[in-house]
Amino acid sequence: MEYRIEVGEMAPDFRLKSAAGRDVRLYDCKNKKTVLLFFFNHDKPGCLERLKTLAEDYGKFKDAGVAVFPVSILKVDEGKTLVQKLGLPFGILCDDDHSVVRDYKMGQCSDTPGHVCFEVIHDVEFPAMLVIDTSGIIRYKQAVGASGGPDNLTLLEECRKALK
């Protein structure tokens, strides 16, 4: 099934291993929590700085009933090392088979429309933040560029709106 990853669309479900080795399924949060997905490139300093900034306000997100799920193309042991190195209070979801990055259109192997490819996507080429409401609908989407993307206050407000 081809998803359009736009505001107002249903977010594709997924199941990934966390850096702690637990299975995390997006739809397990349905009817319970708002989800903040952060697709990031673990090799880009700007993305790592954005992770640390999210970590600074993690308590506020948690108190607001938000599940924070950073996603990158990593193996579980690499994710665990990164969590420890950055001192993150949340885990990283490890998309080592690239399926979620592909489903959410955050990476590509070719610029040709309709290109069918068997190449491996090597990184998250289009870092972005998405807020998914309790019914599984994408309510907010913002690219994360050199400026770091939306600030935590904006993200928290979008997450709170998605709870209503």
N, C-alpha and C positions, 0 to 999 in steps of 0.2 A: 504494500500500500504506500503510495506517495503522499506525504504530508506537506501541507503548506505551513511553514513555521511563521505564522503571522499572528498579531494580536487578534483575539476573538476566535481563533482556531483551537481545536482540541490538541493538547500536547501529546506526542507519541509516548506511550508507556515504555519503560525500560527496566531492566534488572542488571545492576552492576555490583561488583565487589567494592567495598570501601577499603581504604588503606589499612583498616583494622581487621580486614578479612571477612566482614559480615556482608551478606547479601542485602542490597537496598533496592527496593522497587518503587518507582515513582507513584504508582496507583495505590500503594499502601498508605499514602498520605491523603488520599481522597476522603472528603468529608471530615477531615481531622485538622489538617494544617495547610497553610499557604507554603509554597515552595519557591525558594530563590535558587535558580540554577545559574552558575557562573561557569561558562565554557572558557577555559583559559589555556594558554600555551605555557607549559612548564619550563620552556627554554628562554622565555622573554622576561627580562627584569621588570618591565612595566606591569606585566600580569602578576608576578610574584609580589610586587609592592601592593597591588590592588587586593591580593589575598590577605596580606598583613593588615591593610586598612579595614577589610571586612572583619577580621579577627578582633580588632579593637572594639567594635560595637556589637560583637556576637551576643552578649548578654541582652541587649535591647531587642535584637531579632528573636532570640529565644523566648523572652518575656512576651513578645507580641504573637507567639504561636507560629513562628516561621522556621521551617526546616531549611538550612543553608547547605546546598549541595554543589561544591565546586567539582567540575568534571574535566578531566584531561586524558590524553592518550598516554597512559602509564601502566606499568605492571604494578601489582599490589606492593611488592617490596620497594619499588621506586616511590610510590605514593606514601608509604610509611616513612621512608627516609625524609621526604619533603615535608611532611607534617611535623616531624621531629625537628628538622632544621629550622623551620619557620616558627615553631612553637604555636601551631594552630590549635584552637580549642574545638575545632570541628574536623571531621575527616575529609578526605578527598575521594571521589568516586573514580575508579580506575577503569577506563574504557580501552583495555588493551587489545580488543579485537576491532576497535574503531567503529563499531556498529551505531552507537548513540551519536557520536560526532557526525557520522554520515546521515543518520535519520534526521538530525536537527540542522543539517546543512551548514555545519560550522567548519568543514574542511573540504577540500576538493583535490582531485588529481589532474583535472583538465579544465580549460576555459570553454571547451566546445560544448554547446547545449546538447543534451541528450546523449552525451558521451558515455559509453559503457566501458568500464575499466576494471581491470583486476589488479591494479596497482594498490599499494598500501598507502593510506593517508598517514603522513608522518607527524602532523601536528594540528592543533586547532588553529586554522588559518584566519578565522573570523571571530575573535574573542567577543563574547556578548553576555549580558545579564538578561535573564527572563524571570518574570514573576508568574507563577501558575496558581490559580485560585483553587479552592477546595473541591470544585467540580471537575478540575483537570483542564480548564481553559486558560490559554495564555492571555494574561491581562496587561503585560508590559514587556517590552523588548527594547534593549538599547545596546548598541555596539560599544565595545571598550577599546578606545584608541590610545594614542599617545598621551592624551589628557587624563586617562584613567577611567573614563566613562562616568556614569552617574555617581554622585556622592552617596554616602550611607543614609543621610537624612531623606533624600529623594527616594532611595530604595525602600527604606522603612515605611515611608508614607504610601508608596505603591503597594507594598505588602499588606498594610492595614486596609487599604481600599479593597484589595482582593478578598479580604475576609468577610466583607459585608454582603 
